C-alpha cells in the first residue's frame, strides 16, 4: 500500500479549512492539536495558512475510555490552552481518525474548560474504522487498512507516514 505524503495533503487541507471557516462566517479561530501527532499537523497547517498565533495542545489520556481495555498505560502530559474556550471558535486537529474515541475524549476535555461557539474537526487521515459517529470536517485522505495494520505519523518536520503491522 502506498501511503500519501503529508506534505502534499497539507496545502489542500489548509485551503479546504480556510474555505469552510469563511462559509461558516468564522473570522477568528483558535487552533488546538491533540498530542502528539495532532500538534505536528496543527503546526504545519498554521504555517501553510500563514498564521502566527498561539497553538493549544490537548493530552486526552485521562479522558480516554479504552486505555485499560487495550493494555495502554498513558504517559500523561498537561494540556495547554493559552486562550479562552468559552464562546470561541475552535479548530481541533488530530493526525489519524480511527475509532473516534480520541476525538470524543478531546471534546469532553474541551467542555471542561468551557462551552465553545463551535468546534471544527481536522484530521490528516481517516482509517474508516469508526466506533463512534464522529467525522472530520476537513480531511487529508481516507485509507482502508487490514485489521492488523496501523499508520504511524513521525515528525514534526518533515511529517512522514509509516505502515505498521500489529502482528509483527
N, C-alpha and C positions, 0 to 999 in steps of 0.2 A: 504494500500500500504506500502510495506517495502522500506524504503529509504536506499541507500547504505551508508556504513560507509566511510567517507573521509579518515580515517587512512588506510583503505585497498586499496583505489583508488590511493593514492599518490605514492607508490613505482612503480606501473606500469606506471603512468603518467611521473614520473621522467625518467624511462628507455626509454619510448617512445620519450620523448623530447630530451634526450641525443643522441639517435639513429638518430632522424630526423635532428638535428643540424649537426651531423657528416656526414650524407648523403649530406647535403647542403654545406659542407665544411666550416661551421661556427665554428671557434676555440674560439672566444670570443664574448659572447652576453651579453647585458645589460638587466636586468630584471626590469619590470615595473608592479606594481599591481594597479588595479583600486579600489579606495577606496569604501568600507571598506573591503568587503569580498575578493576581488581580492588580496588585500595586504596580508591578512592572508594566502591565498592559495600560494601566491608567497613566503612568508617567509617559509612556510612548504616545498615547492619544493626546495628552496635553501638549506635547512637543509638536505633534502633527497638526493640531489646531492652532498652534502659535499662542497658547495661553500660558501666562505666568501667574499662577495662583496657588494657594496652599492646597495640598492634597491630603484628604483624610485617609486613615488606614483603619481597617477593622480586623480584629482577630476574633473569629466566631467560635473558637474552641469550646468555651463554656456553654454556648447556645446550641451546639450540635446534639442531636438526639440518638446518634448511632455510633458514637465512638466505642463504647464498651462492647456493643454487638460485633463490631468489626475488628476488635482487638487493638484499636489505636489508643495510644497514650499521648495526648497532645502536649506539646511544649507551648504553653500559653504565654503570649506577649500582650502587653496592654494595647488597646485600641487608642488611636489618637485622632480626635476630631477638632481641628483648630478653627471651627466656626460653629454657629448655632445650627441646630437641626429643625427646630420649631418653625413651621411655615416656610421652609426653604425648599427649593427645587434641587433634588439630588440626582446625580448620575452614579449609580452603583456598578462597579466593574469587577468582573471575575475572569479568570483565564479559561476555565473549562466548566461548562454546564453539563452535568450528568444526571444525577437523581433529582436535583432541585433542593436537596436538604441544606446545602451550604447557603443558598440564597434565602431560604426560609429562616435559617439561623441569623443571617445578616439583617433581615427585616425585623426580626424580634429584637435584636440588639439596638438597631436604629430607633425603634419606637420606645425603647427605654430612655433614650436621650431626648425625645420629643416627637411631635407629630409633624412630619414633613408635608409640604404642599403637594409634592409629587416625587416619585422615585422612578427613574428610567433605568432599565437594566441593559447593560452591555456585556457581551461575552465574546471572547476570541473564538472559541469553539463550542459547538453543541454536539454532544455524543449521542443524542436521541435515545436516552435510556431513562426517561423521566419516571419518577415515582410520585411526584407532586405536580400539580398543574401550574408550573412556572415556566415562562418562555421569555427569551431575550427580546428587547425592543430593537436592539442593534446587534448584529451577529456577523462574525468574520466568516465562518464556514461551519457546515454540518458534516460530521463523519459518522459512518456506521462501522462500529468495531465488533469483533468477536467478543463473546462474554469474558474471555481471559485476557483481553487486551486493554491497555490504558495508554493515555498520552501524557507525557511529562513536558512541561514548559521549563526551559532553562533561560536564565537571564541574569542581570537586567538588560545588558546590551552586548551583543545583539540577542534578540529573542529568537530561540530556536525550539523546535518541537522534536520529540523523540518517541517512537512507538515502543512500548514495553509490554512484556508478557508476564502475567501473574503466575503462570505455571513454571517459570524458569527458576 
